Amino acid sequence: TYATRFARKGYVVISLDALVLMCHNGDYNFKEELRRLYANFYLAVADVAIKSGRNVVLDGTCLTKQARKYWISKCGKKRKVTVTGVCWIPNIKNNIHNRMLSARSKDKEYWEDVIYSMEDVFEKPSKKEGFKELKIKKVVKY
């Protein structure tokens, strides 16, 4: 994955999917009522990494301006950082196919619901949100 490239360079990659798996003993069972728990866990790990002098990649979906605003403001408060956004606009069919191949053990209908609900709330990012750099890539095929 894109985040893996940074991990190989020594960055700490904090994956929302990995945290959800860890919270549910290996079962990918994202629960809306636990969204705050996931976010706080995510931020706590980022804080430790940053305080240790490490660069951090937050590997998760920040679909809305509000979600991105939260993370951009937190990064700015922690230390002076270059906030870079990378937005992948996936091919939905391939995205569902790839998720079916993952170890998250959910059926096709589950992933279709997830992907289409994400698409419904997605707001395209802009530099006006506070990104110093922004890369938007349309993915035709993974």
C-alpha positions in Angstrom: 0.0 0.0 0.0 0.9 3.6 -0.2 1.4 3.8 3.6 3.8 0.8 3.5 6.2 2.9 1.4 6.5 5.3 4.3 6.8 2.5 6.9 9.8 1.2 5.0 11.3 4.7 5.4 11.0 4.5 9.1 7.7 6.3 9.6 5.2 5.1 12.1 2.0 4.1 10.2 -1.1 4.2 12.3 -3.8 2.3 10.5 -7.5 2.7 11.4 -8.2 -0.7 10.0 -5.5 -2.3 12.2 -6.8 -0.5 15.3 -10.3 -1.8 14.6 -9.0 -5.3 14.2 -7.1 -5.0 17.5 -10.1 -3.6 19.4 -12.2 -6.6 18.3 -9.7 -9.4 18.7 -8.9 -9.8 15.0 -12.5 -9.4 13.8 -13.1 -6.4 11.6 -16.2 -5.1 13.2 -16.2 -1.3 12.9 -18.9 0.0 15.3 -20.2 3.6 14.9 -20.7 3.9 18.7 -17.0 3.3 19.2 -15.8 5.9 16.7 -14.6 8.2 19.5 -12.7 5.3 21.0 -11.0 4.6 17.7 -10.1 8.2 17.2 -8.7 8.6 20.7 -6.6 5.4 20.3 -5.4 6.7 16.9 -4.4 10.1 18.4 -2.7 8.5 21.5 -0.5 6.3 19.3 0.3 9.4 17.2 1.2 11.4 20.3 3.7 8.8 21.5 5.3 8.5 18.1 5.6 12.3 17.6 7.0 12.7 21.2 9.6 10.1 20.3 10.6 12.2 17.3 9.1 9.9 14.7 7.3 10.9 11.5 3.8 9.7 11.4 1.4 8.6 8.7 -2.3 8.4 9.6 -3.6 5.7 7.4 -7.4 6.0 7.4 -10.3 7.6 5.6 -11.0 11.2 6.4 -13.9 11.5 4.1 -15.3 14.9 5.2 -13.8 18.3 5.7 -14.8 18.1 9.4 -12.8 14.9 9.9 -9.8 16.3 8.1 -10.0 19.5 10.1 -9.8 17.6 13.4 -6.6 15.8 12.3 -5.0 18.9 10.7 -5.6 21.0 13.8 -4.2 18.2 16.1 -1.1 17.9 13.9 -0.5 21.6 14.0 -0.8 21.7 17.8 1.7 18.8 18.3 4.6 20.3 16.5 5.3 22.2 13.3 4.6 19.7 10.6 4.0 19.7 6.9 0.4 18.4 6.5 0.2 16.5 3.3 -3.0 15.1 2.1 -3.2 12.1 -0.3 -6.6 11.4 -1.7 -7.2 8.2 -3.6 -10.4 8.2 -5.6 -10.8 4.5 -6.1 -12.5 2.4 -8.7 -15.4 1.1 -6.6 -15.5 -2.4 -8.2 -11.8 -2.9 -7.6 -12.0 -1.5 -4.1 -14.7 -4.0 -3.2 -12.7 -6.8 -4.9 -9.6 -5.9 -2.9 -11.4 -5.8 0.4 -12.9 -9.2 -0.3 -9.3 -10.5 -0.6 -8.3 -9.0 2.8 -8.2 -10.9 6.1 -11.2 -9.0 7.3 -13.6 -11.9 6.6 -16.7 -9.9 5.5 -18.9 -10.8 2.5 -19.4 -8.8 -0.7 -22.6 -7.2 0.4 -21.0 -5.9 3.6 -18.2 -4.2 1.6 -20.6 -2.8 -1.0 -22.6 -1.1 1.8 -19.3 0.3 3.3 -18.0 1.6 0.0 -21.2 3.2 -1.1 -21.9 4.8 2.3 -18.3 6.2 2.2 -19.0 7.5 -1.3 -22.2 9.2 -0.1 -20.4 11.4 2.5 -17.1 12.0 0.6 -16.0 15.6 0.2 -13.1 16.2 -2.1 -10.2 17.8 -0.1 -8.7 21.2 -1.0 -5.6 23.1 0.1 -7.8 25.7 1.7 -8.3 23.1 4.5 -4.7 23.6 5.7 -2.7 21.2 3.6 0.7 22.4 2.5 0.7 19.7 -0.1 -2.2 17.9 -1.6 -2.1 15.0 -4.1 -5.4 13.7 -5.5 -5.1 10.5 -7.6 -7.9 8.8 -9.4 -7.3 5.1 -9.2 -8.5 3.2 -12.3 -7.3 -0.1 -11.0 -5.4 -1.3 -8.0 
